[in-house]
Structure formats: C-alpha cells, structure tokens
Amino acid sequence: MKQRIIWLSGLFIATLALFSFTSHEDSAAPAGYKISVKIKGATDSVYLCRYYGDKRYYQDTAVSDAKGAFVFEGKEALPEGMYFVLLPGQKFFDVIVSTQVFSIEGDTSDLVRHMVTKNSPDNKSFYDYQQFYLKQKESVDSLNEKAKQNPALKEQTTEAIKAIDVSMNEYITNFKKVNAKSLFTTILNASEEVQFPEIPKKENGQLDSVFMYRYYKNHFFDKIDFTDDRLIRTPILAPKIDRYFKDLVTQSPDSIIKEIDWLLAKVANSKDTYEYLVRTLTYKYETSEIMGMDAVFVHMGKNYYEKGKCPWASKETLDKIKERTDILDPLLLGKKAPNLYMTDTTGKYVQLHSLRAKYTLVFFWDSNCGHCQKEVPKLFDMMPKLKAKGCVVYAANIERKNEGWIKFIKEKKLSDPAWFNVIDSHTHTDFKITYDIYSTPVLYILDENKKIIAKRITIEQLLDFLTNYEKIKK
C-alpha cells in the first residue's frame, strides 16, 4: 500500500529533525574517530551527544573558535548510530556515524538547509533527503495559503498537492532502494504506521469490532528490523516499544511477561538491543507503582539474570537481583502469605494463619512513626465497615519493646474482637525481610485462604478495593 505523506502537519518534519542514518559496512573499524565541524554562529562549548534507547548521553566536548570551527576526536571508534551536536542556545543537529572521520559544515540560521558534509556519503544522503522534503513542504504550504486566501482555488490546490504527494512517495521509494542498508532507511521503515485492510464481517453480517486492535497489535513491529543494533542508538525504537507495552498489552503481569519473553526472543541475537531491553524492562517493573507488577521483575530476575542470560551483569548485580527476587517471590499476588508467630498484649501467641475470616488485613506499624500515629486510628475507625465485609485486622507492630506499643494501644483505645494487637516479642520472624518492610505503615490484604490479593495500598484505598474485588469475583 502506498505510503501517505501528511503535508498539512508539521509533526513529521519536527520528528525528522531528530533522524539520521548510517550505512552498515563490514570493513574493520578504524582505531578512533575525528569529526571536524564548522557551524557559522556557533560559539563557546559544544557537545557531541549520543542516543541510547530513551536516554541522551554526553559523548564528547569541544570549544569552537571565532569562526565556529571545532573538532570531536577520540582514540576509540564510536559505535555506529545516530548522534547529535548540541550548540549554545539549545540548538542541535544530528549526525550519523559509520565512517569515523568526516567533516560537516553549516549555519545556525538554518541548520538543515545549509548543511554540507564531506567524506560521509550517509550524512550527505540524509541531509539531501531533509532538504528535498523541506522544498516540497514549502510548496505545499504556499498552495494551502493561496487556497486559504482564495477558496475558489481549493480544487486546483488539492490536485497540485496530490502531485507533490506522488513525487514525494516516489522519492522515498527510490531513496530506500538506493540506500537499502542505511540506518535512515531502517528508521523510515520503523516509523511507518500499520496499514489496515478492509474490516471483515462476522457470520451475522456485523463488522468485527476487535479486528482493528488485533491486526494493529499483530503487525505493530512488522517494519522493525530487530537484527539491526543501530536502532537502539536512535530515538525511534525505545518509544515504539514503550507504546506497545502501554497501549496494546493488557496491563496484567501474566500478559506483560508473555510479551516480554516474545520480544526478547526476537532480539536475542542483537547484543546491544537485547541488553538494553533486559536492563530497562527489569528496572521498569522493579520500580513500578502499579500493584502486582513486581511479578514481572521476579520473572526477569529468575529467568534471565539467574539463568546466565545477562553476561554484562557483574556478580554484585546478580547477587543483588537474586536477593531482591528471593524476597519478593513469596509475596507476589496470589501466593499464600508467610505465617507470622506473634504475641498479643497478654503474651498469648496469635498465629496469622490461625485467624478465620473472609479477609485478613496484615497491618505493619510502629508507634514511633509519625505517619503510623495518624494511620492506625484512621484504620481502627473503619472497623464497623470492615467487619461488615468480613475483615479482621492483624495489627503487627514492628518494635521489639512493649512500652511504647502498649501505651499507644491504650491511648487510642485499640480494642475490638476483630482487631488483633500483636508484636514479635520472641523474635520468631524476621518480618522486615519476610514481608519486605523497609518503611511503615504497610498494609497487606489476604483472602480467606490467606492468599495475598493486595499489598501496599493506602487506608483511603482499602474499602474501594474490597468493593471492586467483590464485584470482580461475582
């Protein structure tokens, strides 16, 4: 299907300013790099920066002379990919690195139109592309302005824009053919949106309402060359993957894990892309604020780091990830909560698993914690509504001394048959590790079988969660 150029939007050209490409050659890399630059109007310090996934990093720095000339130079070759030169005043332009020694010259008054390169065919082709595009866009803008001023020209303008559209498509097709192995061609392909066929009808004659979603999801990555590691050094791949997981994948741990395994299998032979995705996805779900997503982190730890599939990871990193996954694994949603052996204010043992209730709220708190001093009475005041839903509260104090704990209980009158004040007086349980208690208060919700159905939610969220949970169960 023909690629459609949207002339009435400035979005593409704004995005295009971030693009560059590079040819992929098999020749041995030189010992270092030297990029000679002369930009009229540039002064002071300038920076060579690199793209890596969704991040930007400084690669090198230089100082321009009075004529705007400066050189980036290093003893080790730069990885192939897209870089950008950051000028004073937050102006920047992209360069591509395939050949390691080249020069580039331009003018801050219009960095794209005035750019000239030497000894870098890829950069020359890239800027030729942008300059041709700008000329076509100028023509379209001029036609639209004339039609705006004279509505009688609307039909004539539409036909003229169609002709320009055809010429641009022909240029793109030819560009991709001539520069088939260039990074910019890879970027152009990766940037294409999915083209939809006609929506089929079901047996009853109605249109398939979920066809568009299924088709879009199944073909979302069709134009991505996952064998090309250079893509991870552009601003294209990471946002596309993020969009896929955010908009097209069901936000449940099982669905996300399935999609991650599928994606990592596709990039398994692309060393840089694979490493980036494993690192990024592991961190993303380790730090996710969405309840239950720690299951994804545990999966990454156990199935990638612990199985030797992350050769870049140091022993220290591997040990830390294993320690963290070992703590979180027993606390995942759906797993039976670890038992607790604590005593009440009389010294009598009250085992967590011995409580019989539709829901058990395990609430860790500390009488010296200012936040707890507010939250504990707030939770206790909810007891009539909580008992109506079949809840009991296992109020587990994390202190080792009874004085402050008992004093607080008496002052706040925390006495109710469904409220169990307990403390680990005999140090039977290292609950700070067992329940991952690194701050207080912390609330876990267990079902009648003592399986974890929620954790680390606020007191304000508690009743709404129980109401919604019951609706979902029904």
C-alpha positions in Angstrom: 0.0 0.0 0.0 1.3 3.5 -0.9 2.8 5.5 1.9 0.8 8.6 2.5 2.6 11.9 3.2 0.6 14.2 5.5 1.5 17.7 4.2 -0.8 19.6 6.5 1.0 18.7 9.7 4.4 19.9 10.9 4.8 16.8 13.1 6.8 14.8 10.6 9.3 17.5 9.9 9.7 18.1 13.6 10.4 14.5 14.2 12.6 14.3 11.1 15.0 16.8 12.7 15.9 14.0 15.1 16.7 11.5 12.4 19.9 10.4 10.8 21.2 7.3 9.2 24.3 5.3 8.5 25.4 2.6 6.1 26.3 -0.8 7.6 29.7 -1.9 6.4 31.7 -5.0 7.2 35.1 -3.4 7.0 37.2 -3.2 10.1 36.6 -0.2 12.3 39.3 2.4 12.5 41.3 3.0 15.6 39.5 6.2 16.6 37.2 9.0 15.4 37.6 12.6 14.2 34.6 14.7 13.4 35.5 18.2 12.1 32.7 20.7 12.3 32.3 24.3 11.3 29.0 26.0 12.2 28.6 29.7 11.5 27.3 31.4 14.6 28.4 28.7 17.0 30.4 29.9 20.0 31.8 28.6 23.3 31.4 24.9 24.4 29.7 22.4 22.1 28.9 18.8 22.8 28.7 15.6 20.9 25.8 13.5 22.4 24.6 10.0 21.7 21.1 8.4 21.7 20.7 5.2 23.7 17.2 3.9 23.9 15.1 6.7 25.5 18.1 8.4 27.1 20.6 11.0 25.9 24.3 11.0 27.0 27.3 13.3 26.5 29.9 11.6 24.4 32.5 14.3 23.8 33.0 18.1 24.2 34.9 20.8 22.3 35.2 24.5 22.2 34.5 26.4 18.9 36.9 29.1 17.6 35.8 32.5 16.4 34.7 31.1 13.1 32.6 28.3 14.7 35.1 25.6 14.0 35.7 22.7 16.4 36.7 19.0 16.4 35.5 16.0 18.2 38.2 13.4 18.4 38.9 10.2 20.3 41.2 7.1 20.2 38.3 4.6 20.2 35.8 4.2 17.4 32.3 5.3 18.1 29.5 2.7 17.8 27.5 3.1 14.6 24.4 5.0 15.1 22.8 8.5 15.4 24.4 11.2 17.4 23.7 14.9 17.7 25.7 18.1 18.2 24.4 20.4 20.9 25.2 24.0 20.4 24.7 27.0 22.7 21.1 28.1 23.0 19.8 24.5 22.9 20.2 24.3 19.1 21.3 20.9 17.8 21.7 18.9 14.6 22.0 15.2 14.0 24.9 13.4 12.5 25.4 9.8 11.7 28.5 7.8 12.5 29.5 4.9 10.2 32.7 6.3 8.8 34.7 7.6 11.7 36.5 10.5 10.0 34.4 13.2 8.3 33.6 16.8 8.3 30.3 18.8 8.4 29.6 22.5 7.8 26.5 24.6 8.4 24.9 27.7 9.7 22.9 28.3 12.9 20.4 30.4 10.9 19.1 27.2 9.3 21.0 24.0 10.3 19.2 21.7 7.8 19.2 23.8 4.7 22.8 24.9 4.9 24.4 21.6 5.9 27.2 20.3 3.8 29.2 17.2 4.6 32.5 15.7 3.3 33.7 12.1 3.4 30.4 10.9 4.8 28.0 9.7 2.0 25.5 8.7 4.6 25.2 12.2 6.1 25.1 13.7 2.6 22.2 11.5 1.6 20.4 12.2 4.9 20.6 16.0 4.5 19.7 15.7 0.8 16.6 13.9 1.9 15.7 16.6 4.5 16.4 19.4 2.1 14.2 17.9 -0.6 11.5 17.3 1.9 11.6 21.0 3.1 11.3 22.2 -0.5 8.2 20.0 -1.1 6.7 21.2 2.2 7.3 24.8 1.2 5.4 24.2 -2.0 2.5 22.6 -0.1 2.4 25.4 2.5 2.3 28.0 -0.3 -0.5 26.3 -2.1 -2.5 26.0 1.1 -2.0 29.6 1.9 -3.3 30.6 -1.6 -6.3 28.4 -1.2 -7.0 29.9 2.1 -7.0 33.4 0.6 -9.0 32.3 -2.4 -11.4 29.4 -1.8 -12.0 29.1 -5.5 -8.6 27.6 -5.8 -9.3 24.8 -3.4 -9.9 22.1 -6.0 -6.8 23.2 -8.0 -4.8 23.2 -4.8 -5.9 19.7 -3.9 -4.8 18.3 -7.2 -1.4 20.1 -7.0 -0.8 18.7 -3.5 -1.6 15.2 -4.8 1.0 15.6 -7.5 3.6 16.7 -4.9 2.5 13.8 -2.7 3.2 11.4 -5.6 6.6 12.9 -6.2 7.5 12.6 -2.5 6.4 9.0 -2.4 8.5 8.3 -5.5 11.5 10.0 -3.9 11.1 7.9 -0.7 10.7 4.7 -2.6 13.8 5.4 -4.7 15.8 6.6 -1.6 15.1 3.3 0.2 16.1 1.3 -2.8 19.4 3.2 -3.3 20.2 3.3 0.5 18.8 -0.1 1.4 21.3 -0.7 4.1 21.3 2.8 5.6 20.1 3.4 9.2 17.9 6.2 8.0 16.1 3.7 5.7 15.7 1.5 8.7 14.3 4.4 10.6 11.9 5.4 7.8 10.6 1.8 7.8 10.3 1.7 11.6 8.3 5.0 11.6 5.7 3.8 9.2 2.3 3.2 10.7 0.4 0.0 10.2 -1.7 0.0 7.0 -5.1 -1.6 7.6 -7.0 -3.8 5.2 -10.8 -3.7 4.9 -12.5 -4.7 8.2 -14.1 -8.2 7.7 -17.6 -9.0 8.7 -18.7 -11.8 11.1 -21.1 -14.5 10.1 -24.0 -12.4 11.3 -23.0 -9.7 8.9 -21.7 -7.3 11.5 -18.2 -5.8 11.4 -15.7 -7.4 13.7 -15.3 -4.8 16.4 -11.9 -6.0 17.7 -10.3 -6.7 14.3 -8.6 -3.3 14.2 -7.0 -3.9 17.6 -5.9 -7.4 16.8 -4.5 -6.5 13.4 -2.7 -3.4 14.7 -1.1 -5.4 17.6 -0.1 -8.3 15.4 1.6 -6.1 12.8 2.9 -3.3 15.1 6.5 -4.4 14.7 6.4 -5.6 11.1 8.7 -2.8 9.9 11.2 -3.1 12.7 14.5 -4.7 11.9 15.3 -6.3 15.2 18.6 -7.6 13.8 20.0 -4.1 13.5 21.6 -3.0 16.8 22.0 0.5 15.4 18.3 1.2 16.0 18.8 1.2 19.8 21.1 4.2 19.2 18.3 6.3 17.8 15.2 7.8 19.4 12.9 5.5 17.4 12.9 2.0 18.9 12.5 2.7 22.6 9.4 4.9 22.4 7.9 2.4 20.0 8.4 -0.5 22.4 7.1 1.6 25.3 4.0 2.5 23.3 3.4 -1.2 22.5 3.5 -2.2 26.2 1.5 0.8 27.3 -1.3 0.8 24.7 -1.5 -2.7 23.2 -0.7 -5.1 26.0 -3.2 -6.0 28.7 -1.8 -4.5 32.0 -1.6 -7.7 33.9 1.7 -9.4 35.0 1.0 -12.6 33.0 0.3 -10.7 29.8 3.3 -8.5 30.2 5.6 -11.4 30.9 4.4 -13.3 27.9 5.0 -10.2 25.6 8.5 -9.6 27.2 9.6 -13.2 26.5 8.3 -13.0 22.9 10.1 -9.7 22.3 13.4 -10.8 23.9 13.3 -13.9 21.8 13.1 -11.7 18.7 16.2 -9.7 19.7 18.2 -12.5 21.3 20.9 -12.2 18.6 21.1 -8.4 18.7 23.5 -8.0 21.6 23.0 -4.2 22.3 19.2 -4.2 21.8 18.8 -7.3 23.9 20.9 -5.9 26.8 19.1 -2.6 26.7 15.6 -4.2 26.8 16.5 -6.6 29.6 18.0 -3.8 31.7 15.2 -1.4 31.0 12.3 -3.8 31.5 13.8 -5.2 34.7 14.2 -1.7 36.2 10.8 -0.5 35.0 8.9 -3.3 36.7 11.1 -3.4 39.8 10.2 0.3 40.4 6.6 0.2 39.1 4.0 1.8 41.3 1.3 -0.5 39.8 0.4 -3.2 42.3 1.4 -6.7 41.2 4.0 -5.6 38.6 6.8 -6.9 40.9 5.9 -10.3 39.4 7.4 -9.1 36.2 10.6 -8.1 37.9 10.8 -11.5 39.7 10.3 -13.2 36.3 13.1 -11.2 34.8 15.4 -12.0 37.7 14.8 -15.7 37.8 14.6 -16.3 34.0 17.3 -14.0 32.7 19.7 -12.9 35.3 19.8 -16.1 37.4 20.0 -18.3 34.3 23.1 -16.7 32.9 21.4 -14.8 30.1 22.9 -11.5 31.1 26.7 -11.7 30.5 27.1 -8.0 31.1 25.9 -8.2 34.7 28.6 -8.2 37.4 28.5 -10.7 40.3 27.5 -7.9 42.6 24.5 -7.0 40.4 23.5 -10.7 40.1 23.7 -11.2 43.8 21.5 -8.1 44.5 18.9 -9.1 41.9 18.7 -12.6 43.4 18.4 -11.3 46.9 15.6 -9.0 45.8 13.7 -11.7 43.8 14.0 -14.1 46.7 12.3 -11.6 49.0 9.5 -10.6 46.5 8.8 -14.0 45.1 6.8 -15.3 48.2 4.9 -12.0 48.4 3.5 -12.0 44.9 -0.2 -11.5 44.4 -2.0 -14.9 44.5 0.6 -16.6 46.8 -0.1 -17.7 50.3 1.2 -15.1 52.8 4.1 -16.3 55.0 2.8 -17.2 58.5 3.6 -14.9 61.4 4.0 -16.0 65.0 3.4 -13.0 67.3 2.1 -12.4 70.8 -0.7 -10.1 71.9 -0.6 -7.7 74.9 -1.1 -10.6 77.3 1.8 -12.6 75.8 -0.5 -15.1 74.2 0.5 -16.3 70.7 -1.7 -15.3 67.8 -0.6 -17.0 64.5 -1.6 -15.2 61.4 -2.8 -18.4 59.7 -4.9 -19.3 62.6 -7.3 -16.4 62.0 -10.6 -17.3 60.3 -12.1 -14.5 58.2 -13.2 -13.7 54.7 -10.4 -11.1 54.6 -7.4 -10.6 56.8 -5.7 -7.2 56.9 -2.0 -7.5 57.9 -1.0 -4.1 59.0 2.6 -3.3 59.9 3.2 -0.2 62.0 5.5 1.5 64.5 4.3 3.7 67.5 7.3 5.9 66.9 6.4 6.6 63.2 4.6 9.9 62.8 2.6 8.6 59.8 1.6 5.5 61.7 0.3 7.6 64.6 -2.2 9.1 62.1 -3.0 6.0 60.0 -3.5 3.5 62.8 -6.5 5.3 64.4 -7.8 6.0 60.9 -7.8 2.3 60.1 -9.4 1.4 63.5 -12.2 3.9 63.0 -13.1 1.9 59.8 -13.7 -1.3 61.8 -17.5 -1.2 61.6 -17.4 -1.1 57.8 -14.5 -3.6 57.6 -16.3 -6.1 59.9 -19.4 -5.8 57.7 -17.2 -7.0 54.8 -15.8 -9.9 56.9 -12.4 -8.4 57.8 -10.1 -8.9 60.7 -7.0 -6.9 61.3 -3.7 -8.4 62.3 -2.0 -5.2 63.6 1.6 -6.2 63.6 3.8 -3.8 65.5 7.5 -3.9 64.3 9.1 -2.7 67.6 10.9 -5.1 69.9 9.9 -3.3 73.1 6.4 -3.3 74.6 6.3 0.0 76.4 5.6 2.4 73.5 3.4 -0.1 71.8 1.1 -0.8 74.8 1.0 2.9 75.7 -0.2 3.8 72.2 -2.8 1.0 72.2 -4.3 2.3 75.5 -4.3 5.9 74.5 -6.0 5.2 71.2 -8.3 2.5 72.7 -7.4 0.0 70.0 -9.7 -2.7 71.3 -12.0 -4.8 69.2 -12.7 -8.5 68.8 -11.7 -8.3 65.1 -8.6 -6.2 65.8 -5.5 -8.2 67.0 -2.7 -6.2 68.5 0.4 -8.3 68.1 4.2 -7.9 68.4 7.1 -10.2 67.7 8.2 -10.4 71.3 10.2 -13.6 70.9 11.8 -12.7 67.6 10.3 -15.7 65.8 10.0 -13.9 62.4 12.3 -11.6 60.6 9.2 -9.9 59.2 11.2 -6.9 57.9 12.6 -9.3 55.3 9.8 -11.8 55.1 7.2 -9.1 54.3 9.7 -6.6 52.8 9.1 -4.0 55.4 11.5 -1.1 54.8 9.1 1.6 56.0 5.8 1.9 57.8 2.9 1.6 57.7 2.4 -1.2 55.2 -0.9 -3.0 54.5 -1.4 -6.4 53.0 -4.9 -7.9 52.3 -5.3 -11.7 52.4 -8.3 -13.7 51.3 -10.0 -16.5 53.3 -7.2 -18.9 52.3 -4.5 -16.4 53.3 -3.5 -15.7 49.7 -2.3 -12.2 49.0 -4.9 -10.2 47.0 -3.5 -6.7 47.5 -0.5 -5.1 49.2 0.9 -1.7 50.0 -2.3 0.1 49.4 -3.3 3.2 51.4 -6.0 3.2 54.1 -8.1 5.5 51.8 -8.0 2.9 49.0 -9.0 0.0 51.2 -12.8 0.0 51.1 -12.9 0.8 47.4 -10.5 -2.1 46.7 -12.6 -4.6 48.7 -15.8 -3.4 47.0 -14.3 -3.7 43.5 -12.6 -7.0 44.3 -16.0 -8.5 45.3 -17.6 -7.2 42.1 -14.9 -8.8 40.0 -15.3 -12.1 41.9 -19.0 -12.1 41.2 
